Amino acid sequence: MTIASSIAAEPRVRGRKPTFDRTEALAIALDLFWRRGYEGVSISDLCQAIGIAAPSLYHAFGSKAELYREVVRLYNASNLTPKDIAATPSAQVAAQTILERGVLAVTRPDRPVGCMISSGLLMVGLDNIGLAAELRVLRGDLRGALEDRIARDVKEGVLSAAVAPPTLARFYATVLQGLSVQAVDGATQAELDAVVLTALRAWPK
């Protein structure tokens, strides 16, 4: 559901060579972090779920934080990019696409509910404020791309000059994040689709 962004890497720790499938390990870690949040998953949890010892995990990923970063990149790879948003026929279509895809992403029956990026690391301890800031950047990238697309429509006369791109973009980014929270609280796809329709009626005429 959101936008690709570079995430800082940490130094890797020496250890035993990994004896596991990296792709499968990332999928397992993704599921754990998605369901429990970053602070709700320990190194022991990860090792037990993946089926490896801690030295192998550290050798492959460097740290829990770096593994989380890699998981976030994997999660974010299928989301809309700034280029995707810029290529939409209009800012209104961009907003609609973002919200509709957001509903599908947070209500898939075969995946945990909610969005790792929209709802991830919103309230954290001091040790994890750096990771939380990185997720804020990802959320900001999405909002910024939508703001740029809205500004283009204003410049081209598709939208009124009275429209404030930052405010309108933040409104729809707020709705998007709210979809994730509502999904976690039990809202169904049909209920969230109705929310999206209501939000889209607020688009400037």
C-alpha positions in Angstrom: 0.0 0.0 0.0 2.6 2.7 0.0 5.8 4.0 -1.8 9.4 2.7 -2.3 12.1 4.5 -0.3 15.8 3.8 0.5 16.3 2.6 4.0 19.6 2.8 5.8 21.5 -0.3 6.4 23.3 -1.4 9.5 26.7 -3.3 9.7 26.3 -7.0 9.5 27.5 -9.1 12.4 29.8 -12.0 11.8 28.4 -15.5 12.5 27.8 -18.9 11.0 26.8 -19.1 7.4 23.0 -19.4 7.0 21.7 -22.9 6.3 18.2 -21.9 5.3 16.2 -20.5 2.3 16.5 -16.7 2.5 13.3 -16.1 0.6 11.3 -18.3 2.9 12.9 -16.8 5.9 11.9 -13.3 4.8 8.3 -14.5 4.2 8.2 -15.9 7.7 9.6 -12.8 9.3 7.2 -10.7 7.3 4.2 -12.6 8.7 5.6 -12.3 12.2 6.3 -8.6 12.1 3.0 -7.9 10.3 0.9 -9.8 13.0 2.8 -8.7 16.1 4.6 -5.5 15.2 8.3 -4.9 15.4 8.5 -4.7 19.2 6.3 -7.7 19.6 8.8 -10.0 17.9 12.0 -11.2 19.5 15.1 -12.7 18.0 14.1 -15.9 19.7 10.7 -15.8 18.0 12.3 -15.3 14.6 14.8 -18.1 15.1 12.2 -20.5 16.3 9.8 -19.7 13.4 12.5 -19.8 10.7 14.2 -22.8 12.3 17.7 -21.5 12.6 20.1 -20.5 15.4 20.7 -16.9 16.3 24.3 -16.8 14.7 22.9 -17.8 11.3 20.2 -15.1 11.5 22.7 -12.5 12.4 25.1 -13.6 9.7 22.3 -13.4 7.1 20.6 -10.2 8.2 23.0 -8.4 10.5 20.4 -7.5 13.2 16.7 -7.7 14.0 16.4 -4.1 12.8 18.0 -4.8 9.4 15.8 -7.9 9.0 12.8 -5.6 9.6 14.1 -3.1 7.0 14.4 -5.9 4.5 11.0 -7.2 5.3 9.5 -3.7 4.8 11.2 -3.4 1.4 9.7 -6.7 0.4 6.3 -5.6 1.7 6.5 -2.3 -0.1 7.7 -3.7 -3.4 4.2 -4.4 -4.7 2.8 -0.9 -3.7 2.3 2.1 -5.9 5.5 4.1 -6.6 5.7 7.9 -7.2 6.1 7.1 -10.9 2.9 5.1 -10.8 1.0 8.0 -9.2 2.5 10.5 -11.6 1.3 8.4 -14.6 -2.3 8.3 -13.5 -4.8 10.2 -15.8 -5.7 12.6 -13.1 -5.1 13.3 -9.4 -8.6 12.1 -8.7 -7.8 8.7 -10.3 -4.6 8.6 -8.3 -6.5 9.1 -5.0 -9.1 6.6 -5.9 -6.5 4.0 -6.9 -4.5 4.5 -3.7 -7.6 4.0 -1.5 -9.1 1.1 -3.5 -5.8 -0.7 -3.5 -5.4 0.1 0.2 -8.7 -1.6 1.0 -7.7 -4.7 -0.8 -4.3 -4.7 0.9 -5.6 -4.5 4.4 -8.5 -7.0 4.1 -6.9 -9.9 2.2 -8.2 -13.2 3.8 -4.9 -14.9 3.3 -2.8 -12.2 5.0 -2.8 -10.4 8.4 -5.1 -7.5 8.5 -3.9 -3.9 8.4 -0.9 -2.3 6.7 2.6 -2.7 8.0 3.5 0.8 6.8 0.3 2.7 7.6 0.1 1.3 11.1 3.7 0.2 11.7 5.8 1.7 14.6 3.4 4.5 15.4 4.2 4.4 19.1 7.6 3.0 20.0 10.2 3.0 22.7 13.3 5.2 22.5 15.4 2.3 21.1 13.3 2.2 18.0 12.6 5.8 17.1 15.0 5.5 14.1 13.0 2.7 12.6 9.8 4.6 13.3 11.2 7.6 11.4 12.0 5.5 8.4 8.4 4.4 8.2 7.3 8.0 8.5 9.4 8.7 5.4 7.6 6.0 3.5 4.2 7.4 4.4 5.5 10.8 3.5 6.7 9.6 0.1 3.1 8.5 -0.7 1.6 11.7 0.5 4.2 13.7 -1.4 3.6 11.9 -4.6 -0.1 12.5 -4.4 0.5 16.1 -3.5 2.6 16.5 -6.7 -0.1 14.9 -8.8 -2.7 17.3 -7.4 -0.5 20.3 -7.9 -0.1 19.3 -11.5 -3.9 19.2 -12.0 -4.1 22.7 -10.4 -1.4 24.0 -12.6 -3.1 22.6 -15.7 -6.6 23.9 -14.7 -8.1 20.5 -14.0 -8.6 21.6 -10.4 -9.4 25.0 -9.1 -6.6 27.3 -8.1 -8.3 27.4 -4.7 -7.4 23.8 -4.0 -4.5 23.4 -1.6 -2.5 20.3 -2.8 -0.8 19.7 0.6 -4.1 19.7 2.5 -6.0 17.6 -0.1 -3.1 15.1 -0.2 -3.0 14.8 3.6 -6.7 14.3 3.7 -6.5 11.2 1.5 -3.4 10.0 3.2 -5.3 10.2 6.5 -8.2 8.2 5.1 -5.7 5.6 3.8 -4.1 5.2 7.2 -7.5 5.0 8.8 -8.4 2.1 6.6 -5.6 0.1 8.1 -6.7 0.9 11.7 -10.3 0.1 10.9 -9.3 -3.3 9.3 -7.4 -4.2 12.4 -10.5 -3.3 14.4 -12.6 -5.7 12.3 -14.0 -3.6 9.5 -14.9 -5.7 6.4 -13.9 -5.0 2.8 -17.4 -3.9 2.0 -17.5 -1.5 4.9 -14.2 0.0 3.9 -15.3 0.2 0.3 -18.2 2.4 1.5 -15.7 4.6 3.4 -13.7 5.0 0.2 -16.8 6.1 -1.7 -17.6 8.6 0.9 -14.1 10.0 0.9 -14.1 10.3 -2.9 -17.3 12.4 -2.8 -15.2 15.0 -1.0 -13.0 15.5 -4.1 -13.1 19.2 -5.3 -15.6 19.7 -8.1 
